[in-house]
Amino acid sequence: MVIGDYIGGDLAKGLIRRYSENPNVTIIPDKKDASGLIREDVTNWSERLPELIEKNKPAAVVVLLGMNDRQKMRVEGESKALLSEGWVTEYNNRVQKIIDV
């Protein structure tokens, strides 16, 4: 399974083409343009991913996102400037949530 933004979607397309003649490999894409870890209102991957795993039972999950993440983020109602200490801390927390899933 490949999840992510438009670049993740392109990776999934390439893998589908590459493995199209191999009956032992199925690529399951889940692409949400403009998604990432900053805009959880667009897609909250740490909440969405468990559902996708339960539904699809993938052997592996490839995550490729973040092209839209170079912007400020809201954390508990407060705006955090790009790459500020609070931004980096929260971004790392969100990455860890994905890893934990």
WOMO-V300503 format. One record per residue. N is the residue number from 1. RES is the residue in one letter. PHI is phi as a letter, one per 40 degrees, with the letter a starting at -180 (none if undefined). PSI is psi in whole degrees, 0 to 359 (* if undefined). NEAR is the number of other C-alpha atoms within 12 Angstrom. Layout:
n->N res->RES phi->PHI psi->PSI near->NEAR
n->N res->RES phi->PHI psi->PSI near->NEAR
This chain:
n->1 res->M phi->none psi->136 near->31
n->2 res->V phi->b psi->122 near->34
n->3 res->I phi->b psi->154 near->39
n->4 res->G phi->i psi->195 near->37
n->5 res->D phi->c psi->201 near->32
n->6 res->Y phi->c psi->330 near->25
n->7 res->I phi->c psi->322 near->27
n->8 res->G phi->c psi->322 near->30
n->9 res->G phi->c psi->320 near->28
n->10 res->D phi->c psi->322 near->22
n->11 res->L phi->c psi->315 near->26
n->12 res->A phi->d psi->317 near->29
n->13 res->K phi->d psi->315 near->23
n->14 res->G phi->c psi->318 near->17
n->15 res->L phi->c psi->323 near->22
n->16 res->I phi->c psi->314 near->21
n->17 res->R phi->c psi->315 near->15
n->18 res->R phi->c psi->321 near->15
n->19 res->Y phi->b psi->14 near->16
n->20 res->S phi->d psi->332 near->15
n->21 res->E phi->b psi->6 near->12
n->22 res->N phi->b psi->108 near->12
n->23 res->P phi->c psi->349 near->10
n->24 res->N phi->c psi->354 near->9
n->25 res->V phi->b psi->126 near->17
n->26 res->T phi->b psi->128 near->24
n->27 res->I phi->b psi->127 near->30
n->28 res->I phi->b psi->106 near->30
n->29 res->P phi->c psi->145 near->31
n->30 res->D phi->a psi->98 near->33
n->31 res->K phi->b psi->134 near->31
n->32 res->K phi->b psi->104 near->31
n->33 res->D phi->d psi->148 near->22
n->34 res->A phi->g psi->15 near->25
n->35 res->S phi->c psi->171 near->32
n->36 res->G phi->i psi->211 near->35
n->37 res->L phi->b psi->347 near->40
n->38 res->I phi->c psi->310 near->36
n->39 res->R phi->c psi->79 near->27
n->40 res->E phi->c psi->344 near->23
n->41 res->D phi->c psi->337 near->16
n->42 res->V phi->c psi->303 near->20
n->43 res->T phi->a psi->127 near->24
n->44 res->N phi->c psi->94 near->26
n->45 res->W phi->c psi->325 near->36
n->46 res->S phi->c psi->335 near->27
n->47 res->E phi->c psi->324 near->19
n->48 res->R phi->c psi->323 near->24
n->49 res->L phi->d psi->317 near->29
n->50 res->P phi->d psi->322 near->21
n->51 res->E phi->c psi->316 near->16
n->52 res->L phi->c psi->319 near->23
n->53 res->I phi->c psi->316 near->24
n->54 res->E phi->c psi->317 near->13
n->55 res->K phi->c psi->317 near->12
n->56 res->N phi->b psi->340 near->19
n->57 res->K phi->f psi->54 near->16
n->58 res->P phi->c psi->153 near->21
n->59 res->A phi->c psi->333 near->15
n->60 res->A phi->a psi->153 near->18
n->61 res->V phi->b psi->125 near->26
n->62 res->V phi->b psi->128 near->27
n->63 res->V phi->b psi->122 near->32
n->64 res->L phi->b psi->102 near->30
n->65 res->L phi->a psi->173 near->33
n->66 res->G phi->h psi->357 near->28
n->67 res->M phi->c psi->338 near->20
n->68 res->N phi->b psi->13 near->24
n->69 res->D phi->c psi->0 near->25
n->70 res->R phi->c psi->69 near->22
n->71 res->Q phi->a psi->167 near->21
n->72 res->K phi->c psi->159 near->23
n->73 res->M phi->b psi->156 near->30
n->74 res->R phi->c psi->129 near->20
n->75 res->V phi->b psi->113 near->21
n->76 res->E phi->f psi->45 near->10
n->77 res->G phi->g psi->357 near->7
n->78 res->E phi->b psi->138 near->12
n->79 res->S phi->c psi->131 near->17
n->80 res->K phi->b psi->125 near->22
n->81 res->A phi->c psi->146 near->21
n->82 res->L phi->d psi->126 near->20
n->83 res->L phi->g psi->12 near->19
n->84 res->S phi->c psi->168 near->16
n->85 res->E phi->d psi->315 near->14
n->86 res->G phi->c psi->322 near->20
n->87 res->W phi->c psi->310 near->26
n->88 res->V phi->c psi->317 near->23
n->89 res->T phi->c psi->312 near->18
n->90 res->E phi->c psi->320 near->26
n->91 res->Y phi->c psi->314 near->31
n->92 res->N phi->c psi->321 near->17
n->93 res->N phi->c psi->318 near->18
n->94 res->R phi->c psi->323 near->27
n->95 res->V phi->c psi->316 near->24
n->96 res->Q phi->c psi->324 near->15
n->97 res->K phi->c psi->319 near->19
n->98 res->I phi->c psi->314 near->26
n->99 res->I phi->c psi->317 near->16
n->100 res->D phi->c psi->324 near->13
n->101 res->V phi->c psi->* near->20
